[in-house]
Amino acid sequence: MQLSRSHTLASPLFRKILLSAFVLILATVGSADFLMTRYTEQRELELVQQDLELVGQIYRERLSGLTAEQVEDWARKADGQSGARVTIIGTDGAVLAESRRERGSMENHAQRPEVRSALKGGTGVAKRHSASLGVDFLYVAEPARTGDGKGVVLRLAVPLARVNESLRAVRWRILRASLALALLALIAAYLYTRTLTRRIRNIQSYAEGLANERLSEEPELAEGGKDELGALAGSLRGMARQLRGMVELLRVESERREAILSSMKEGVLAVDEELRVTFCNEAFLRAAGAAAEAPDHKPLVQLARNPGFLSLLRQVLASGDTVRGKLPLAPASGRSFEVYAKPLDQGAHRGALAILHDITEVERLERVRKDFVANVSHELRTPLAAIRGYAETLLDGALEDAEHNRQFLEIIRSNAIRLTNIASDLLVLSAMEQDRAEQEPAEAVEVQSVVEAALRTVESAARVRSVALLIEEQPGLRVRGQRFRLEQALVNLMDNAVKFSRAGATVKVESGMTTEGMVAIRVSDEGIGIPSEDLPRIFERFYRVDKARSREAGGTGLGLSIVKHIAEAFGGTVRVESELGKGSAFTLTFPAA
Ligand code: ADP
């Protein structure tokens, strides 16, 4: 990421570092200037002082050759030569000679510090504002003697203005050099700080990218310095790698969970303490009859209104126990569910998890089974009652009734045949259910030969009823299943067609391929037909349109339900079209082998 100048300047860190550098440079330059100036000043004064001391030594010797009267003139001359003010003071402090003023106007100098030092025998030095001349002077005083052996103090002085002048010139040079250095330092500080800020910004934006979960989009952090920032960038890169790994792991994990849950037939629902949905799969949405949208934190009551289900979950949340129940989730759908609900620990919050198992089909099968048992007993009871009744009648004396005993025996026989038919049909049905459970191996079955075999079975019955049988076949059709089952289905359909036809009618068996590539076998007749309200039920067990007629014809009401079973075992379907009084057509459709 490139930072613009304004960005750099806007950075508080940049401003702070730069300001600190600025203050530091200023303090350094200021104190260097101060110390240099002081040093130079001292050096200057020392030089001037040394000069004065040197001049003082020469003048002391000169003085030793002069009388008191000559001293004053000499002082003026000496001043003119050296440029230093010359004052000669007596041991009592009285000014004996002064090069720049009338000595009479001078006050007693005994108390001047430099004079006091000289009077004590040493060299006195002082820097002071001269009360006599009104300017700053550097004074150097030394004890001396005049020609007549009188002890005096020789004082030389130069105005400090001269020293100050040279000092100013030096100081200005120092200041210029310092300022130039400060400017250079500042530029260096600016450039360094800018680089530093940029590096920090890069790391910052990278770290923000990580925090914002833009892991995969974030370009790799280019920072590679060998300092602490470089090390920080290295740790961040390592952390990003780990994060990416973790995110990928979580993604795979959640996709796997999603796949498992969405492929589950069972509805799965998780709710929080306030019965808001935290998760649910498609099966649950389907069961609740809700639109397939993400129901994130939607109140459950908006998805499933069943009060029983809501109170079951409330019970789980309140008690913390697992609860089971059976209920219709969306009563309109007519489906019922077995619900298994248990408490769910969702971190800091409690919740509940419910698994819904659709038991509509199980319940239906249970009902069918019960109905079936009831139907079977009912179907058996009638012929059994007849057999028993007529047998008792015969035993009670009818046996001797030559007129009727044969008729009674005929009735007993026909009912026994019915019982046998029912028993054998039931056996077929149960055998088929067993086959399906055991997944009997399927073979490729030649349709043409099966149709012909079925035809031979019903031929005699057709002849008895004067019904013509007609076959229209497409050769080479094959389906996958068990041969004898297909034959059984065709026999049942053809037998019905013959049974419900009038004399002189024709029963047609056609086979061919449908446009969808399926094998279709159609058995049609010109018989009595089936009322449209009965059509949906004729494949049910024991269902007969006209019970008396069916019974008379030896029917059990199980034939079509066997056909339907067989069609399904072949992976196919059976369909009926019929018009009352005109005839019926049953079509079996199977996948081709
Ligand atoms: P059934 O042993 O009584 O023939 P099915 O299960 O084979 O039992 O048939 C059920 C009922 O469907 C029959 O009783 C009859 O009322 C009706 N049915 C079946 N096939 C035909 C057909 N081809 N024409 C008219 N009615 C039929």
Residues whose N, C-alpha, C, O or C-beta is under 5 A from the ligand:
A	BS01	ADP	N496 A497 F500 G527 G529 I530 I538 Y543 R544 V545 D546 S550 G555 T556 G557 L558 G559 L560 S561 S584
